[in-house]
Amino acid sequence: MAKRIVIWTKTADLQFIGVLEYWVNRNKSTTYSKKLLDLVSKKTRQLSKRPFIYKSTEFNGVRVAPIGNFSIYYKVDGLQITIVAFWDNRQDPKELFSALKKSKESK
């Protein structure tokens, strides 16, 4: 199977950067953020090879890949995977719909 290209929407990218910055400021160290960056890199490489191993969501065409307390929401379109949201699962789930809608608009 062909390896797919992984693209992050502006919204997903800002969410991920925000999480990384939060943990750097909270811990006064980059250790956890580097660990999270490594986990996300591994997960996106896995998605590029096998995008359908994670479950579909109630959002049209969106799948979710869990990473501990976080989730990557993504769409598969041919040879492209679009990360539409990077979500901290401890946040209010009502905000997720808004984030996914916003990512669609900022693509």
C-alpha positions in Angstrom: 0.0 0.0 0.0 1.2 3.5 -0.9 2.4 5.8 1.8 0.2 8.9 2.1 1.2 12.5 2.6 0.2 13.9 6.0 -0.9 17.6 6.1 -1.9 19.6 9.2 -4.6 22.2 9.0 -3.8 25.6 10.5 -6.3 24.9 13.3 -4.7 21.5 14.2 -1.2 23.0 14.0 -2.1 25.8 16.4 -3.8 23.4 18.8 -0.7 21.2 18.9 1.7 24.1 19.3 -0.5 25.4 22.1 -0.4 22.1 23.9 3.4 21.9 23.6 3.8 25.4 24.8 1.5 24.8 27.7 3.5 21.9 29.0 6.8 23.7 28.6 5.5 26.6 30.7 3.8 24.4 33.2 6.8 22.1 33.8 9.5 24.7 33.2 11.1 22.0 31.0 10.9 20.8 27.4 11.1 17.1 28.4 7.4 16.2 28.2 6.8 18.3 25.1 9.6 16.5 23.3 8.2 13.2 24.4 4.7 14.2 23.1 6.3 15.5 19.8 7.9 12.1 19.4 4.7 10.2 20.1 2.8 12.4 17.6 5.5 11.9 14.9 5.3 8.2 15.3 1.5 8.2 15.2 1.4 10.3 12.0 4.0 8.0 10.3 1.7 5.1 11.3 -1.3 6.9 9.9 0.5 7.6 6.6 0.9 3.8 6.2 -2.3 2.5 7.7 -4.9 5.3 7.9 -8.0 3.1 8.4 -6.9 1.3 11.6 -8.6 3.9 13.8 -12.3 4.3 14.2 -14.6 6.7 12.4 -16.3 9.4 14.3 -19.8 11.0 14.1 -18.2 13.8 12.1 -18.5 13.2 8.3 -15.3 11.4 7.1 -13.3 12.1 10.2 -11.4 9.4 12.0 -9.7 9.6 15.4 -6.3 8.2 16.6 -5.8 8.3 20.4 -2.5 9.1 22.0 -2.9 8.9 25.8 -4.8 12.0 26.9 -4.8 13.4 23.4 -6.5 12.5 20.1 -5.6 13.3 16.5 -8.7 13.8 14.3 -8.0 13.3 10.6 -9.5 12.7 7.2 -8.3 10.4 4.5 -8.6 11.6 0.9 -6.8 9.4 -1.6 -3.1 9.7 -1.0 -3.5 12.5 1.5 -4.3 12.5 5.2 -5.4 15.8 6.6 -5.0 16.3 10.4 -8.1 18.5 11.2 -7.7 18.7 15.0 -5.3 17.9 17.8 -7.4 17.5 20.9 -6.7 17.3 24.6 -9.4 14.8 25.7 -9.7 16.5 29.1 -11.2 19.6 27.4 -14.9 20.2 27.1 -16.1 17.9 24.3 -18.6 20.6 23.2 -15.6 22.6 22.0 -14.5 19.8 19.7 -17.3 20.4 17.2 -16.4 24.0 17.1 -12.7 23.1 16.5 -13.5 20.7 13.7 -15.8 23.2 12.1 -13.1 25.9 12.3 -10.5 23.6 10.8 -12.7 22.9 7.8 -13.0 26.7 7.3 -9.2 27.4 7.7 -8.0 24.6 5.4 
